[in-house]
Amino acid sequence: MSLSIAKKNNAKGSFNETQVDDEVFVLTYQNETSENQVIERFIDSGFIQFHFCLKGESTFVFNNGTYRLDIKEESSLLLYNPERDLPIHLEVNSNCWLVTLLISIEKFHGLFSQEANYITFLSEDNRDKKYYKDGKISPSMAITLNQIVNYNLNSSIKNLYFKGKAYELLSLYFNKGEDADIEQCPFLVDESNVAKIKKAKYVIITRMSEPPTLQELSDEIGLPLKKLKEGFKQIYGDSVFSFLFDYKMEVARKLLESGAHNVNEVGLRVGYSTASHFIAAFKKKYGITPKKYILSK
């Protein structure tokens, strides 16, 4: 299976693909730009597609634009058509995050062969018919999806980690009890707590140059400090300030690449009052000084 990205308005995105098992792929796409983008990827008729939109909105375009299907924030879309290839053609809005899981029908049926009557499109009557289904992303699915998007463990275990998350995602998607408890962190089953954790991330990102303390953040979002720490780690796979550090370094890297700001200006933009502190932080993250990074581009 091949991958291609079609750029619109010269927008540049990042589409990451990981093959986690035989005939199982995880794709992540984050459009952090201010422009809409277009993604295209060939997929043959032997694959089932699970699409999850964590943030923003996007639109699937079929049959050369004659049919369009929106996928909104915190929504999922299952696509399956055994009669014809179903290539991805996505119009992705600005600030949109997507996770896609691709699995062959043979592989999938092997996982759920005992559940053929429960999973509608696997029943004998429907196996050869096209099947589209949209739905909402549950809190438990949101945790798994965010852990995929915000993966920051050692690269050597990425495939193993994604494999576990891919199968976890499938089990949660087809869980008969949508509101089942989340074993890893039971309080997150409460939608309001999930919203508060998301708000915490929004607060530290938008105020990254002068972020609140953990206690101030706890007070602002209305969640006890212990639950803030536990919940943030569960959803985003890292502590609040470790996540913020990685985010700031990524912003700094993009600003340096743009060529519109010098090292001092970039450091100030991401919250470092002195150039030396920023340089040390950047080198800690990327193993190279900001100046050398610019020269390497």
ABEGO torsion letter per residue (X at the ends): XBBBBBBBGGBBBBBBBBBABBGBBBBBBBBABABBBBBBBBBBAABBBBBBBABEBBBBBBGGGABBBBBBBGBBBBBBBAABBBBBBBBBBBGBBBBBBBBBAAAAAAAAAAAAAABAAABAAAAABBBBBBBBBBAAAAAAAAAAAABABBAAAAAAAAAAAAAAAAAAAABABAABBBAABAAAABAAAAAAAAAAAAAAAAAAABBBBAAAAAAAAGBBAAAAAAAAAAAAGBBAAAAAAAAAAAAAAAAAAAGABBAAAAAAAAGBABAAAAAAAAAAAAGBBAAAAAAAX
